[in-house]
Amino acid sequence: MLKKNLENIEAKLKTEKQKNPELLDPRIIAVSKKQPIEKIRELNDLGVTHFGENYVQEALDKMEQLKDCNIHWHFIGSLQSKKLKDIVGRFEYIHSVSRLKEVDKISSLMQGQNNPQKIFVQINIGKEESKSGVLPDKASDFCQKIKQTPGVQVVGLMFFPPLGKDEKEDQSWFTESRKLYLEIKKNMGPDFNRLSMGTSQNYYIAYREGASDLRVGESLMGSRSS
């Protein structure tokens, strides 16, 4: 099942790439929260090396059991200050940074480390009260403020826009997100080159609009454990 799911996803992305050869090669992040170790290991054997987790303890348990695998771990869940000490330095990427105090805490935790913590800044493109994230008109200033923060490397932006009622509406949100990303990118340097967008429902639309990192859950890994 996993092999077939991966082939279906890769085929859709290949179709988009054929339409627009300028698109970056996509990076599929398998959203593995509430998924068993066996599925992660099987996907890893199929060549998937990037996995995203939402819950700290669950992720740390999986990391311990999968130490023998070549996996790049992404933390994509909501951040809690008290949990940052368990996240920073263990996950290669953190996708959900949206407050300066989180950046300062990450910087403090990374003191004395050789490699910086890679982060995405989460943007609340739809200005939804139910979601965290930096508001679009504050995003450029936010990124500039943390650009030179020691121990922190801002690699790009993460968007989780409102779910559209149809493909056209989804695409319009991703278009708006990409426009903001490109605007901020002008002043951020070469390390700022990742655009994280998309879900199982619309990853191929996100890719069409320039996403480099696609967060794909049940379309790839099947239904989750409750």
Z-matrix of the N, CA and C atoms (Angstrom, degrees):
N
C 1 1.460
C 2 1.529 1 112.10
N 3 1.326 2 116.84 1 -45.96
C 4 1.460 3 120.17 2 -177.76
C 5 1.531 4 111.40 3 -63.53
N 6 1.318 5 116.16 4 -40.33
C 7 1.469 6 120.76 5 179.06
C 8 1.525 7 110.15 6 -61.18
N 9 1.323 8 116.51 7 -44.27
C 10 1.468 9 121.19 8 179.74
C 11 1.527 10 110.76 9 -65.17
N 12 1.324 11 116.56 10 -43.65
C 13 1.469 12 120.29 11 178.40
C 14 1.522 13 110.91 12 -59.13
N 15 1.331 14 116.02 13 -45.20
C 16 1.464 15 120.56 14 -179.52
C 17 1.522 16 110.29 15 -63.77
N 18 1.308 17 117.46 16 -42.20
C 19 1.466 18 120.94 17 179.12
C 20 1.527 19 111.14 18 -62.39
N 21 1.335 20 117.15 19 -40.16
C 22 1.463 21 121.01 20 178.71
C 23 1.530 22 111.34 21 -63.37
N 24 1.333 23 115.83 22 -43.43
C 25 1.473 24 120.93 23 179.59
C 26 1.519 25 110.29 24 -65.19
N 27 1.318 26 116.47 25 -46.72
C 28 1.462 27 120.40 26 -179.36
C 29 1.529 28 111.44 27 -63.04
N 30 1.327 29 117.11 28 -34.39
C 31 1.468 30 120.78 29 178.64
C 32 1.526 31 110.78 30 -66.19
N 33 1.334 32 116.82 31 -41.78
C 34 1.466 33 120.33 32 178.47
C 35 1.533 34 110.78 33 -64.12
N 36 1.318 35 116.12 34 -41.25
C 37 1.467 36 120.13 35 179.98
C 38 1.524 37 110.77 36 -68.76
N 39 1.302 38 116.77 37 -36.73
C 40 1.470 39 120.47 38 177.72
C 41 1.519 40 110.65 39 -63.34
N 42 1.328 41 116.52 40 -38.97
C 43 1.468 42 120.88 41 177.62
C 44 1.519 43 110.82 42 -61.17
N 45 1.333 44 116.76 43 -43.10
C 46 1.466 45 120.75 44 178.79
C 47 1.529 46 110.84 45 -64.92
N 48 1.329 47 115.97 46 -40.02
C 49 1.467 48 121.03 47 -179.84
C 50 1.531 49 110.79 48 -65.54
N 51 1.317 50 117.10 49 -36.93
C 52 1.463 51 120.60 50 177.97
C 53 1.525 52 111.23 51 -65.73
N 54 1.326 53 116.20 52 -33.88
C 55 1.467 54 120.55 53 177.48
C 56 1.523 55 111.00 54 -71.11
N 57 1.341 56 116.18 55 -33.17
C 58 1.463 57 121.07 56 -177.85
C 59 1.525 58 109.36 57 -140.90
N 60 1.349 59 117.19 58 89.06
C 61 1.471 60 121.07 59 -176.88
C 62 1.526 61 114.29 60 -62.35
N 63 1.340 62 117.51 61 -13.59
C 64 1.467 63 119.88 62 -179.78
C 65 1.522 64 112.58 63 -77.06
N 66 1.319 65 117.80 64 -10.67
C 67 1.461 66 120.05 65 178.26
C 68 1.523 67 110.31 66 -63.48
N 69 1.333 68 115.72 67 142.83
C 70 1.456 69 120.69 68 175.18
C 71 1.527 70 110.09 69 -65.22
N 72 1.320 71 116.72 70 154.41
C 73 1.457 72 118.83 71 170.47
C 74 1.526 73 107.67 72 -62.78
N 75 1.325 74 118.12 73 129.47
C 76 1.467 75 119.87 74 -173.14
C 77 1.526 76 112.62 75 -75.08
N 78 1.314 77 114.96 76 149.44
C 79 1.458 78 121.21 77 172.51
C 80 1.528 79 107.69 78 -112.10
N 81 1.316 80 115.17 79 111.53
C 82 1.464 81 120.11 80 179.63
C 83 1.524 82 108.66 81 -84.67
N 84 1.333 83 114.97 82 123.19
C 85 1.463 84 120.85 83 174.18
C 86 1.524 85 107.02 84 -104.07
N 87 1.308 86 116.28 85 109.78
C 88 1.461 87 120.98 86 179.72
C 89 1.527 88 108.95 87 -75.06
N 90 1.328 89 115.70 88 116.96
C 91 1.466 90 120.23 89 179.81
C 92 1.527 91 107.44 90 -80.30
N 93 1.323 92 114.92 91 106.11
C 94 1.466 93 120.64 92 -167.85
C 95 1.520 94 114.22 93 -107.13
N 96 1.328 95 117.70 94 14.27
C 97 1.467 96 119.04 95 177.11
C 98 1.532 97 109.75 96 -60.76
N 99 1.337 98 114.99 97 139.10
C 100 1.468 99 122.17 98 178.94
C 101 1.533 100 112.92 99 60.51
N 102 1.325 101 115.96 100 18.82
C 103 1.462 102 119.93 101 176.20
C 104 1.523 103 109.22 102 -106.63
N 105 1.321 104 118.14 103 145.35
C 106 1.467 105 120.83 104 -176.76
C 107 1.526 106 112.65 105 -72.49
N 108 1.306 107 114.73 106 155.80
C 109 1.463 108 123.02 107 178.35
C 110 1.531 109 111.43 108 -53.40
N 111 1.322 110 116.18 109 -39.88
C 112 1.470 111 120.64 110 -175.33
C 113 1.524 112 111.56 111 -59.96
N 114 1.327 113 116.84 112 -39.04
C 115 1.472 114 120.13 113 179.29
C 116 1.527 115 110.76 114 -68.02
N 117 1.312 116 116.44 115 -40.86
C 118 1.466 117 119.97 116 179.21
C 119 1.523 118 109.88 117 -62.46
N 120 1.308 119 115.69 118 -44.79
C 121 1.461 120 120.18 119 -179.31
C 122 1.540 121 110.82 120 -63.89
N 123 1.322 122 116.49 121 -41.15
C 124 1.472 123 120.16 122 179.95
C 125 1.526 124 110.86 123 -64.33
N 126 1.335 125 117.00 124 -44.41
C 127 1.464 126 120.32 125 178.60
C 128 1.525 127 111.18 126 -64.66
N 129 1.307 128 116.01 127 -38.61
C 130 1.458 129 120.25 128 177.67
C 131 1.529 130 110.45 129 -61.87
N 132 1.314 131 116.80 130 -39.63
C 133 1.466 132 121.30 131 176.39
C 134 1.526 133 111.37 132 -64.46
N 135 1.346 134 116.35 133 -26.09
C 136 1.470 135 121.07 134 178.78
C 137 1.527 136 112.16 135 -85.59
N 138 1.337 137 116.28 136 -0.66
C 139 1.456 138 119.90 137 175.43
C 140 1.514 139 116.39 138 107.61
N 141 1.335 140 118.09 139 -0.30
C 142 1.465 141 121.01 140 177.16
C 143 1.527 142 108.05 141 -81.82
N 144 1.317 143 116.80 142 121.82
C 145 1.469 144 119.75 143 -175.53
C 146 1.529 145 113.29 144 -116.45
N 147 1.325 146 117.87 145 -6.76
C 148 1.466 147 120.81 146 -179.39
C 149 1.526 148 109.42 147 -111.68
N 150 1.336 149 115.64 148 125.48
C 151 1.470 150 121.54 149 -178.50
C 152 1.526 151 109.44 150 -130.97
N 153 1.331 152 115.31 151 139.11
C 154 1.457 153 121.49 152 -179.28
C 155 1.508 154 111.95 153 -113.00
N 156 1.325 155 116.24 154 132.88
C 157 1.462 156 122.00 155 -179.86
C 158 1.530 157 110.17 156 -123.77
N 159 1.344 158 115.20 157 149.99
C 160 1.468 159 121.57 158 -178.33
C 161 1.521 160 113.84 159 -106.24
N 162 1.330 161 116.62 160 -24.76
C 163 1.455 162 120.04 161 -172.35
C 164 1.528 163 109.30 162 -117.48
N 165 1.325 164 115.15 163 126.31
C 166 1.461 165 120.64 164 -168.51
C 167 1.522 166 113.15 165 -60.76
N 168 1.327 167 117.06 166 -54.61
C 169 1.467 168 118.78 167 -174.25
C 170 1.520 169 111.95 168 -65.01
N 171 1.330 170 115.88 169 -41.05
C 172 1.469 171 119.55 170 176.95
C 173 1.526 172 110.18 171 -57.96
N 174 1.341 173 115.68 172 -44.16
C 175 1.469 174 120.34 173 -178.89
C 176 1.529 175 111.58 174 -65.09
N 177 1.326 176 117.21 175 -42.92
C 178 1.465 177 120.10 176 -178.84
C 179 1.527 178 111.04 177 -63.84
N 180 1.334 179 116.26 178 -37.43
C 181 1.467 180 119.80 179 177.05
C 182 1.529 181 110.48 180 -63.31
N 183 1.332 182 115.66 181 -41.87
C 184 1.468 183 119.96 182 179.66
C 185 1.529 184 111.14 183 -66.23
N 186 1.321 185 116.21 184 -41.46
C 187 1.472 186 119.56 185 178.60
C 188 1.527 187 111.03 186 -57.26
N 189 1.315 188 115.72 187 -41.58
C 190 1.466 189 120.51 188 -178.96
C 191 1.527 190 110.54 189 -64.43
N 192 1.326 191 115.74 190 -41.72
C 193 1.464 192 119.65 191 -177.28
C 194 1.528 193 113.18 192 -76.77
N 195 1.338 194 116.14 193 -18.54
C 196 1.471 195 120.26 194 -175.45
C 197 1.529 196 112.01 195 -114.76
N 198 1.323 197 115.81 196 26.94
C 199 1.467 198 119.96 197 -178.82
C 200 1.520 199 112.74 198 -59.29
N 201 1.322 200 117.04 199 -26.23
C 202 1.456 201 120.82 200 -178.11
C 203 1.528 202 113.02 201 -81.05
N 204 1.327 203 117.48 202 -6.01
C 205 1.468 204 121.57 203 -177.87
C 206 1.527 205 111.31 204 -95.57
N 207 1.313 206 115.68 205 152.69
C 208 1.460 207 122.00 206 174.98
C 209 1.524 208 108.21 207 -87.27
N 210 1.326 209 116.23 208 91.61
C 211 1.464 210 121.32 209 -175.25
C 212 1.525 211 110.07 210 -129.44
N 213 1.346 212 114.46 211 135.11
C 214 1.463 213 122.47 212 170.57
C 215 1.531 214 106.39 213 -101.57
N 216 1.322 215 116.56 214 116.21
C 217 1.462 216 120.56 215 -175.20
C 218 1.530 217 111.08 216 -93.03
N 219 1.336 218 114.97 217 134.76
C 220 1.466 219 122.94 218 177.25
C 221 1.526 220 108.39 219 -117.37
N 222 1.330 221 116.93 220 131.66
C 223 1.461 222 119.08 221 171.66
C 224 1.526 223 107.16 222 -95.11
N 225 1.334 224 116.21 223 118.88
C 226 1.469 225 120.19 224 -174.53
C 227 1.528 226 112.19 225 -118.71
N 228 1.328 227 117.30 226 4.98
C 229 1.460 228 120.76 227 -179.66
C 230 1.520 229 112.77 228 -87.31
N 231 1.321 230 115.29 229 178.22
C 232 1.466 231 121.03 230 177.38
C 233 1.526 232 109.24 231 -67.10
N 234 1.325 233 115.13 232 142.66
C 235 1.465 234 120.20 233 -178.66
C 236 1.526 235 110.90 234 -92.76
N 237 1.320 236 115.17 235 137.25
C 238 1.454 237 122.26 236 171.34
C 239 1.526 238 106.86 237 -121.18
N 240 1.319 239 116.45 238 131.60
C 241 1.469 240 120.47 239 -175.43
C 242 1.518 241 112.36 240 -53.57
N 243 1.330 242 116.61 241 -40.04
C 244 1.469 243 119.81 242 -176.54
C 245 1.533 244 112.16 243 -70.04
N 246 1.339 245 116.70 244 -19.36
C 247 1.469 246 120.19 245 -179.47
C 248 1.531 247 112.46 246 -95.04
N 249 1.321 248 117.73 247 -9.34
C 250 1.464 249 120.07 248 -175.76
C 251 1.525 250 112.63 249 -58.97
N 252 1.317 251 116.50 250 -34.78
C 253 1.472 252 119.53 251 -178.87
C 254 1.526 253 111.72 252 -62.21
N 255 1.342 254 116.99 253 -24.69
C 256 1.461 255 121.30 254 178.54
C 257 1.524 256 112.75 255 -90.20
N 258 1.326 257 116.36 256 -11.70
C 259 1.468 258 121.94 257 -176.86
C 260 1.522 259 111.33 258 -100.00
N 261 1.320 260 115.32 259 -47.88
C 262 1.469 261 121.01 260 -174.18
C 263 1.528 262 110.67 261 -63.60
N 264 1.324 263 115.42 262 130.76
C 265 1.450 264 120.79 263 178.90
C 266 1.520 265 114.35 264 86.09
N 267 1.328 266 116.54 265 -17.39
C 268 1.466 267 120.35 266 178.70
C 269 1.528 268 111.24 267 -97.42
N 270 1.325 269 115.91 268 -36.86
C 271 1.456 270 121.23 269 175.73
C 272 1.524 271 108.30 270 -95.49
N 273 1.321 272 116.56 271 136.54
C 274 1.461 273 119.76 272 179.70
C 275 1.531 274 110.74 273 -67.71
N 276 1.352 275 114.99 274 -34.91
C 277 1.462 276 120.30 275 -178.73
C 278 1.524 277 110.01 276 -131.42
N 279 1.328 278 115.59 277 143.48
C 280 1.461 279 122.10 278 170.65
C 281 1.529 280 106.72 279 -119.90
N 282 1.334 281 116.60 280 121.39
C 283 1.473 282 120.76 281 -172.46
C 284 1.524 283 113.98 282 -94.02
N 285 1.296 284 119.30 283 -9.95
C 286 1.462 285 120.13 284 -163.91
C 287 1.526 286 113.75 285 -118.45
N 288 1.318 287 117.93 286 34.15
C 289 1.468 288 121.72 287 -179.83
C 290 1.530 289 109.19 288 -81.42
N 291 1.323 290 116.33 289 127.95
C 292 1.472 291 118.72 290 -177.19
C 293 1.525 292 113.47 291 -145.20
N 294 1.337 293 117.04 292 3.50
C 295 1.473 294 119.48 293 -179.59
C 296 1.524 295 109.72 294 -134.36
N 297 1.304 296 115.74 295 143.78
C 298 1.467 297 120.26 296 -178.37
C 299 1.525 298 111.51 297 -63.36
N 300 1.324 299 117.24 298 -32.71
C 301 1.469 300 118.52 299 179.88
C 302 1.530 301 110.75 300 -67.05
N 303 1.334 302 117.57 301 -28.10
C 304 1.459 303 120.47 302 174.71
C 305 1.529 304 110.29 303 -68.11
N 306 1.334 305 115.23 304 -41.70
C 307 1.459 306 120.21 305 178.99
C 308 1.527 307 110.36 306 -62.62
N 309 1.324 308 116.09 307 -44.95
C 310 1.472 309 120.37 308 179.64
C 311 1.529 310 111.11 309 -62.04
N 312 1.322 311 116.85 310 -40.49
C 313 1.469 312 121.42 311 179.69
C 314 1.532 313 110.10 312 -66.14
N 315 1.326 314 116.46 313 -42.60
C 316 1.462 315 120.42 314 177.99
C 317 1.521 316 109.95 315 -61.19
N 318 1.331 317 116.14 316 -45.00
C 319 1.464 318 120.77 317 179.31
C 320 1.520 319 111.06 318 -59.44
N 321 1.321 320 116.23 319 -43.38
C 322 1.464 321 121.21 320 179.82
C 323 1.531 322 110.99 321 -63.21
N 324 1.329 323 116.10 322 -42.36
C 325 1.461 324 120.60 323 -179.02
C 326 1.528 325 112.70 324 -69.74
N 327 1.325 326 116.64 325 -22.31
C 328 1.463 327 120.96 326 -177.93
C 329 1.523 328 112.94 327 -92.41
N 330 1.314 329 118.00 328 1.53
C 331 1.469 330 120.21 329 178.77
C 332 1.529 331 110.40 330 -58.36
N 333 1.331 332 114.64 331 131.60
C 334 1.456 333 119.80 332 178.92
C 335 1.514 334 114.64 333 86.03
N 336 1.338 335 117.16 334 -5.12
C 337 1.466 336 120.69 335 178.23
C 338 1.528 337 110.18 336 -86.43
N 339 1.310 338 116.58 337 148.44
C 340 1.466 339 120.48 338 -178.06
C 341 1.523 340 112.67 339 -76.16
N 342 1.330 341 116.93 340 -38.92
C 343 1.466 342 120.85 341 -176.70
C 344 1.518 343 110.71 342 -108.27
N 345 1.332 344 118.27 343 140.08
C 346 1.461 345 120.24 344 179.80
C 347 1.521 346 111.77 345 -72.64
N 348 1.317 347 115.73 346 159.47
C 349 1.462 348 121.56 347 173.22
C 350 1.529 349 108.15 348 -80.41
N 351 1.322 350 116.68 349 123.75
C 352 1.467 351 120.65 350 178.92
C 353 1.520 352 109.60 351 -83.46
N 354 1.330 353 115.53 352 130.79
C 355 1.463 354 119.58 353 -178.72
C 356 1.526 355 111.14 354 -133.09
N 357 1.318 356 114.68 355 153.11
C 358 1.455 357 123.26 356 165.65
C 359 1.532 358 107.22 357 -106.29
N 360 1.306 359 116.88 358 144.46
C 361 1.464 360 120.51 359 172.23
C 362 1.525 361 107.77 360 -92.08
N 363 1.326 362 115.90 361 124.48
C 364 1.465 363 120.46 362 179.90
C 365 1.525 364 109.64 363 -83.06
N 366 1.337 365 115.60 364 128.95
C 367 1.464 366 122.11 365 -178.86
C 368 1.522 367 109.61 366 -112.11
N 369 1.313 368 116.44 367 131.43
C 370 1.470 369 122.41 368 176.86
C 371 1.530 370 107.70 369 -90.57
N 372 1.334 371 115.61 370 76.96
C 373 1.460 372 120.95 371 -171.92
C 374 1.522 373 112.63 372 -63.84
N 375 1.346 374 116.41 373 -30.02
C 376 1.457 375 120.02 374 179.77
C 377 1.514 376 114.03 375 -90.02
N 378 1.335 377 116.77 376 1.30
C 379 1.472 378 122.47 377 -179.17
C 380 1.527 379 111.22 378 52.90
N 381 1.320 380 115.58 379 43.02
C 382 1.462 381 120.86 380 -177.53
C 383 1.523 382 110.77 381 -85.95
N 384 1.300 383 116.39 382 131.61
C 385 1.460 384 121.07 383 -179.40
C 386 1.516 385 112.12 384 -66.06
N 387 1.325 386 116.86 385 -26.10
C 388 1.471 387 120.90 386 -177.10
C 389 1.526 388 112.64 387 -80.45
N 390 1.335 389 117.36 388 -7.56
C 391 1.461 390 120.31 389 -176.87
C 392 1.516 391 111.23 390 -119.15
N 393 1.330 392 115.11 391 147.04
C 394 1.461 393 119.56 392 173.62
C 395 1.524 394 108.22 393 -84.53
N 396 1.303 395 115.50 394 172.29
C 397 1.461 396 120.10 395 179.80
C 398 1.518 397 111.34 396 132.67
N 399 1.316 398 115.10 397 153.79
C 400 1.461 399 121.55 398 177.62
C 401 1.521 400 108.58 399 -73.74
N 402 1.326 401 117.23 400 136.44
C 403 1.464 402 120.15 401 178.31
C 404 1.524 403 109.63 402 -69.65
N 405 1.330 404 117.56 403 147.75
C 406 1.467 405 120.87 404 -174.22
C 407 1.519 406 114.62 405 -53.64
N 408 1.341 407 118.05 406 -40.43
C 409 1.466 408 119.89 407 -176.97
C 410 1.533 409 112.65 408 -75.47
N 411 1.331 410 117.08 409 -9.92
C 412 1.466 411 121.74 410 177.54
C 413 1.536 412 112.04 411 -103.07
N 414 1.326 413 116.49 412 -6.97
C 415 1.467 414 120.69 413 -168.94
C 416 1.521 415 113.17 414 -65.77
N 417 1.324 416 117.85 415 -42.57
C 418 1.463 417 120.84 416 -177.66
C 419 1.527 418 110.87 417 -63.40
N 420 1.333 419 116.57 418 -47.18
C 421 1.465 420 120.52 419 178.78
C 422 1.523 421 111.29 420 -62.47
N 423 1.327 422 116.44 421 -40.53
C 424 1.461 423 121.04 422 179.77
C 425 1.526 424 110.17 423 -59.57
N 426 1.321 425 116.25 424 -48.61
C 427 1.470 426 120.56 425 -178.53
C 428 1.523 427 111.37 426 -64.10
N 429 1.333 428 116.91 427 -38.53
C 430 1.459 429 120.09 428 178.85
C 431 1.524 430 111.34 429 -65.15
N 432 1.328 431 116.12 430 -38.01
C 433 1.464 432 120.23 431 -178.54
C 434 1.531 433 111.52 432 -64.36
N 435 1.326 434 116.84 433 -33.09
C 436 1.471 435 118.55 434 -176.05
C 437 1.526 436 112.56 435 -100.31
N 438 1.322 437 116.41 436 1.39
C 439 1.469 438 120.84 437 -175.32
C 440 1.523 439 112.54 438 -57.06
N 441 1.311 440 117.18 439 -41.23
C 442 1.461 441 121.68 440 -175.69
C 443 1.529 442 113.18 441 -102.47
N 444 1.325 443 117.40 442 14.24
C 445 1.462 444 120.40 443 -177.98
C 446 1.527 445 110.11 444 -67.95
N 447 1.329 446 118.01 445 124.18
C 448 1.476 447 119.76 446 -179.16
C 449 1.512 448 112.52 447 -63.09
N 450 1.320 449 115.34 448 140.01
C 451 1.459 450 120.29 449 177.15
C 452 1.514 451 115.30 450 81.64
N 453 1.346 452 116.05 451 0.95
C 454 1.471 453 120.94 452 -177.48
C 455 1.521 454 109.43 453 -127.53
N 456 1.314 455 116.63 454 130.11
C 457 1.465 456 121.46 455 176.96
C 458 1.524 457 108.94 456 -120.17
N 459 1.331 458 116.41 457 112.49
C 460 1.461 459 121.15 458 179.29
C 461 1.523 460 108.22 459 -82.52
N 462 1.333 461 116.41 460 113.09
C 463 1.468 462 119.46 461 -175.93
C 464 1.518 463 113.13 462 -97.24
N 465 1.348 464 117.72 463 -12.93
C 466 1.457 465 118.72 464 -179.97
C 467 1.516 466 112.19 465 165.07
N 468 1.317 467 115.00 466 -161.75
C 469 1.459 468 122.08 467 -178.34
C 470 1.525 469 110.62 468 -117.28
N 471 1.328 470 115.07 469 150.15
C 472 1.459 471 121.56 470 174.21
C 473 1.521 472 108.90 471 -119.34
N 474 1.325 473 115.41 472 131.62
C 475 1.461 474 121.79 473 179.03
C 476 1.517 475 110.23 474 -122.87
N 477 1.335 476 115.31 475 138.93
C 478 1.462 477 122.12 476 172.16
C 479 1.526 478 105.94 477 -133.80
N 480 1.336 479 116.43 478 75.74
C 481 1.468 480 120.23 479 -171.97
C 482 1.522 481 112.20 480 -71.15
N 483 1.327 482 117.09 481 169.38
C 484 1.471 483 120.16 482 175.10
C 485 1.524 484 110.08 483 -56.45
N 486 1.323 485 116.02 484 144.16
C 487 1.454 486 120.45 485 178.07
C 488 1.522 487 108.76 486 -74.75
N 489 1.335 488 116.04 487 120.61
C 490 1.462 489 119.80 488 -178.50
C 491 1.517 490 112.32 489 -73.86
N 492 1.310 491 115.14 490 159.65
C 493 1.467 492 119.12 491 178.93
C 494 1.522 493 111.87 492 -78.52
N 495 1.328 494 116.58 493 -13.29
C 496 1.460 495 120.78 494 176.91
C 497 1.534 496 108.81 495 -155.76
N 498 1.318 497 116.63 496 175.58
C 499 1.455 498 122.01 497 -176.45
C 500 1.531 499 112.12 498 -61.06
N 501 1.310 500 116.00 499 -38.23
C 502 1.466 501 120.26 500 -178.85
C 503 1.527 502 111.13 501 -62.22
N 504 1.328 503 116.48 502 -42.23
C 505 1.469 504 120.26 503 -179.84
C 506 1.521 505 111.03 504 -68.96
N 507 1.341 506 116.57 505 -41.01
C 508 1.467 507 119.94 506 175.31
C 509 1.531 508 110.21 507 -56.83
N 510 1.323 509 115.07 508 -46.41
C 511 1.464 510 119.32 509 -176.95
C 512 1.524 511 111.29 510 -63.23
N 513 1.323 512 117.14 511 -36.56
C 514 1.472 513 119.49 512 -179.20
C 515 1.530 514 111.17 513 -65.01
N 516 1.343 515 117.06 514 -36.76
C 517 1.465 516 120.09 515 176.84
C 518 1.530 517 110.78 516 -66.84
N 519 1.322 518 116.42 517 -41.95
C 520 1.462 519 119.70 518 179.34
C 521 1.530 520 111.21 519 -67.50
N 522 1.319 521 116.87 520 -35.30
C 523 1.473 522 120.56 521 176.46
C 524 1.525 523 110.34 522 -61.85
N 525 1.330 524 115.31 523 -45.36
C 526 1.468 525 120.59 524 179.49
C 527 1.531 526 110.62 525 -63.81
N 528 1.315 527 116.24 526 -40.14
C 529 1.461 528 121.07 527 179.33
C 530 1.527 529 110.93 528 -64.03
N 531 1.320 530 116.11 529 -46.35
C 532 1.467 531 119.87 530 -179.99
C 533 1.524 532 111.25 531 -62.04
N 534 1.314 533 117.07 532 -38.91
C 535 1.468 534 121.68 533 179.55
C 536 1.531 535 110.27 534 -59.93
N 537 1.336 536 116.56 535 -44.25
C 538 1.465 537 120.50 536 179.12
C 539 1.525 538 110.37 537 -66.40
N 540 1.321 539 116.81 538 -42.50
C 541 1.468 540 121.25 539 178.36
C 542 1.531 541 111.06 540 -57.70
N 543 1.320 542 117.52 541 -47.73
C 544 1.473 543 121.48 542 -178.37
C 545 1.528 544 111.44 543 -65.30
N 546 1.307 545 116.04 544 -34.54
C 547 1.465 546 120.89 545 178.74
C 548 1.533 547 110.19 546 -65.23
N 549 1.333 548 116.42 547 -45.53
C 550 1.466 549 121.07 548 -179.29
C 551 1.524 550 111.08 549 -71.24
N 552 1.302 551 116.28 550 -35.77
C 553 1.466 552 122.39 551 -177.58
C 554 1.529 553 112.19 552 -57.60
N 555 1.321 554 117.40 553 -32.13
C 556 1.472 555 121.91 554 -177.86
C 557 1.519 556 112.46 555 -53.88
N 558 1.330 557 116.62 556 -32.05
C 559 1.465 558 120.85 557 -173.67
C 560 1.528 559 113.89 558 -113.28
N 561 1.339 560 116.81 559 17.21
C 562 1.466 561 118.51 560 -172.58
C 563 1.522 562 115.18 561 -113.40
N 564 1.309 563 119.27 562 -7.89
C 565 1.454 564 119.71 563 177.73
C 566 1.518 565 113.35 564 89.55
N 567 1.337 566 116.71 565 172.02
C 568 1.465 567 121.99 566 -171.39
C 569 1.531 568 115.17 567 -68.29
N 570 1.331 569 118.39 568 -24.35
C 571 1.468 570 119.76 569 -179.75
C 572 1.525 571 112.52 570 -71.45
N 573 1.315 572 116.02 571 -17.83
C 574 1.466 573 121.66 572 -177.66
C 575 1.531 574 107.38 573 -89.88
N 576 1.338 575 116.33 574 90.07
C 577 1.468 576 119.29 575 -171.82
C 578 1.523 577 113.91 576 -145.65
N 579 1.337 578 117.61 577 18.47
C 580 1.461 579 120.34 578 -178.43
C 581 1.528 580 110.36 579 -120.43
N 582 1.314 581 115.04 580 138.46
C 583 1.463 582 122.22 581 177.90
C 584 1.524 583 107.74 582 -127.11
N 585 1.322 584 115.82 583 108.08
C 586 1.464 585 122.31 584 -175.57
C 587 1.530 586 109.75 585 -97.83
N 588 1.333 587 115.91 586 112.54
C 589 1.469 588 121.03 587 -179.26
C 590 1.522 589 108.92 588 -149.43
N 591 1.314 590 115.61 589 162.55
C 592 1.449 591 121.02 590 170.68
C 593 1.512 592 114.17 591 99.11
N 594 1.333 593 114.71 592 152.28
C 595 1.458 594 123.16 593 177.28
C 596 1.533 595 107.85 594 -134.98
N 597 1.304 596 116.36 595 -176.68
C 598 1.465 597 120.24 596 177.82
C 599 1.524 598 111.92 597 -55.54
N 600 1.329 599 116.65 598 -32.53
C 601 1.463 600 120.73 599 -175.91
C 602 1.526 601 113.15 600 -77.07
N 603 1.332 602 116.96 601 -27.80
C 604 1.473 603 117.58 602 -169.37
C 605 1.529 604 113.97 603 -143.48
N 606 1.328 605 118.01 604 22.74
C 607 1.467 606 121.23 605 -176.28
C 608 1.526 607 112.49 606 -58.28
N 609 1.326 608 117.25 607 -37.40
C 610 1.465 609 120.19 608 -177.45
C 611 1.531 610 111.21 609 -71.34
N 612 1.346 611 116.93 610 -29.06
C 613 1.465 612 120.41 611 175.38
C 614 1.527 613 109.27 612 -72.04
N 615 1.335 614 115.87 613 -41.33
C 616 1.468 615 120.12 614 176.77
C 617 1.520 616 110.55 615 -60.24
N 618 1.333 617 116.37 616 -42.08
C 619 1.462 618 120.15 617 178.70
C 620 1.525 619 111.00 618 -64.27
N 621 1.318 620 116.06 619 -40.89
C 622 1.467 621 121.05 620 177.00
C 623 1.524 622 110.77 621 -55.85
N 624 1.323 623 115.47 622 -33.50
C 625 1.470 624 120.78 623 -177.69
C 626 1.523 625 112.57 624 -94.49
N 627 1.334 626 117.21 625 14.32
C 628 1.458 627 119.86 626 169.33
C 629 1.510 628 117.21 627 101.77
N 630 1.341 629 118.20 628 7.48
C 631 1.471 630 119.53 629 177.97
C 632 1.521 631 110.45 630 -63.15
N 633 1.329 632 115.79 631 139.33
C 634 1.463 633 120.93 632 176.01
C 635 1.521 634 110.84 633 -97.91
N 636 1.332 635 116.53 634 -28.69
C 637 1.463 636 122.80 635 -176.48
C 638 1.524 637 108.29 636 -121.28
N 639 1.328 638 116.38 637 121.56
C 640 1.459 639 122.56 638 -174.57
C 641 1.520 640 109.33 639 -116.23
N 642 1.326 641 116.65 640 117.85
C 643 1.457 642 121.50 641 -177.17
C 644 1.539 643 109.04 642 -91.28
N 645 1.318 644 116.06 643 104.06
C 646 1.466 645 121.03 644 -172.84
C 647 1.524 646 109.42 645 -118.41
N 648 1.331 647 116.07 646 122.77
C 649 1.455 648 121.19 647 -176.50
C 650 1.513 649 113.69 648 -105.06
N 651 1.331 650 116.63 649 -99.36
C 652 1.456 651 120.97 650 -170.68
C 653 1.531 652 113.44 651 -66.62
N 654 1.322 653 118.85 652 -27.08
C 655 1.469 654 120.06 653 176.45
C 656 1.526 655 111.15 654 -62.31
N 657 1.304 656 115.46 655 -25.63
C 658 1.460 657 120.77 656 179.24
C 659 1.520 658 111.71 657 -98.99
N 660 1.326 659 116.62 658 -47.93
C 661 1.463 660 121.15 659 -169.05
C 662 1.525 661 114.16 660 -100.02
N 663 1.345 662 117.09 661 -4.81
C 664 1.451 663 119.56 662 -178.35
C 665 1.518 664 111.62 663 81.95
N 666 1.335 665 115.98 664 -177.13
C 667 1.464 666 120.03 665 -175.30
C 668 1.515 667 111.15 666 -66.17
N 669 1.330 668 114.54 667 150.65
C 670 1.468 669 120.93 668 -176.62
C 671 1.523 670 110.66 669 -91.15
N 672 1.325 671 114.03 670 158.74
C 673 1.464 672 119.92 671 170.14
C 674 1.508 673 108.08 672 -69.41
N 675 1.319 674 117.10 673 146.08
C 676 1.478 675 119.93 674 -178.44
C 677 1.523 676 110.00 675 -75.77
